[in-house]
């Protein structure tokens, strides 16, 4: 299912739902950032996704990162909670979600990088190369907060 992100767009459709989601800010020993290329909007992003019934929110971060990247992680902290009503995601099935995502700091603990139905590419991005990667502004904000090491942030 494809999606279109609307960010500070006065012509954006009105949100019809809000879904609890997570993202994981994972760096390696060379300070490279784990990223995926999303299959639904073709942008680079932190791994993450929808919270499911019966799991803790940190279990969601661990499961989603494994599903999208093939890597196991350990959650080590909270970067922030992102719930900007001016960021909505319109899906081809008619759903329009308001952003609500909890971003965690994490360490990779094992596994081998691989793609999935949700990720067409899995890569470690050098910090200095982040400006040349097509990333949505809401994800750039989380990355900035993650590298700053401050927070948690609430937006």
Secondary structure, DSSP 8 states (H G I E B T S, - for coil): --EEEEES-TT-----EE--EEEEEEB-TT--EEEEEETTT--EE-EEEE--TTS-HHHHHHHHHHHHHSEEEEEEEEEEEE--TTEEEEETTS-EEE--EEEEEEEEEEE-----SSEEEEEEE-GGGGGGS-B-HHHHHHHHHHHHT---EE-
